[in-house]
Amino acid sequence: MANLQLFDMMMEYEEGNLSEAEMLEMFQLLIDNGMVWSLQGMYGRTAKTLIEFGYCRPAMSQLN
């Protein structure tokens, strides 16, 4: 997915317009590309919680 599409998803998320499945897909993409850890704190905290509860998985690079 192109960064522009991901950015659009983030804007939709912040406006409350994503389904749960779309939100989880967006966070998994942000985790996989590492971007989530550079965004504002809410994104990183949410990603950490989603990983802890098994809704998302850590990026492969984070497992090594």
N, C-alpha and C positions, 0 to 999 in steps of 0.2 A: 504494500500500500504506500502510495506517495505521501510525503510529509504534509502536503496541502490537504489531502483527504483526511489525514489524521488530525490536522489542525481543525478542520471543519467538524469532525466528530467531537473534538474537545469543546468547541463552542456550543454544539448541540447539547453536550453533557452539562455544561455550566448553565444552560437555559432550561434544563430539566426535560429535554425532548428525546432522550435515548431510551429505548427499552432496556430491560435488565441484560438481555443477551448482547445488545450493542455496546452497553457500558462495559461488560466483562471483556468483550472482544477488544475494545479500545484500550483498556488497562493492560491486557495481555500484550498487545502490540507495543505499548509504551514501556512495559517491563522488558520485553524481548530486545528492543533497540536501545535500552538503557536511558532513554530520554526522561522517564518518570522521575529519576533521582535528581535531575537538574531543574525540574519545574518547581512551582511554588509548593510549599510544604504539604498542602492538602492532598496533592496527587501522590506524593511519596507515602504519606501516612495511610491513605486509602489503599494503595498498592500493597503495602506491608500487611494490612489487615486482610485483604483479599487472598494473599498468599498464605497467611497463617490459618485461615479458615478453609483453605483448599479450593477456592473459587478460581484462582489463578496459580500458575506455577512459576518458580523462579526462572530467570533466563539461564540457558545452559552455561554461559560464562560465569554466572554467580555460583554455580554448583561446584566449580573446580577450585 
